[in-house]
Amino acid sequence: MEFLQELWLPIVVSAVFVWIASFILHVVSPHHKGEWKGLKDEDKILDAIRASGNPPGQYMFPWCSSMAEMKDPAYIEKTKRGPVGMLVIWSGPTNMGKNLVLMFLFNLLVGVFVAYVTWHSLKPGAEYLEVFRIAGSVAVASYCLGWMPNMIWYGGNARCFWTYLFDGIVYGLLTAGTFGWLWPKG
């Protein structure tokens, strides 16, 4: 746990920098606009979802409960006829304050892993570029790779893939730069 005593400042500062960059990339920058689309006949679809009585949760459609059911001709026909997709139902409006706090905690967690790997790879007094290389590798991997399985399994368009990859690289480089800047002197 010595690494936490020595590297608490770059952990916290990098989390703040990434949190600010995330705000800028998602709110100010135009590159995330157009990733989501509204449904045609939204009111009619929302009324149908409300009438279904499904509680908040994750849903797939068409639904099957087993691998055997996936071979059922009726299920296969439903998938061919479409639509095929997923639906996430939330309870009430998005709690932006809670989500922003959770994202900051996630950034801190990434910083802890970056600190752990970098601390055990380098000694105090390491050169800026050495720290940048190790910290950057861990941070870019943390911010870029975690969401990719969701894109593979649950879909997403190429534009979303590239914008989230870009964001992750920016976050990783900010983290690397912060660790290089605030790395303990020898």
Buried (B, 14 or more C-beta within 10 A) or exposed (E): EEBEEBBBBBBBBBBBBBBEBBEEBEEEBEEBEEEEEEEEEEEEEEEEEEEEEEEEEEEEEBEBEEEEEEEEEEBEEBEEEEEEEEEEEEEEEEEEEEEEEEBBEBBBEBBBBBBBBBBEBBEEEBEEEBBBBBBBBBBBBBBBEEBBEEBEEEEBEEEBBEBBBBBBBBBBBBBBBBBBBBBBEE
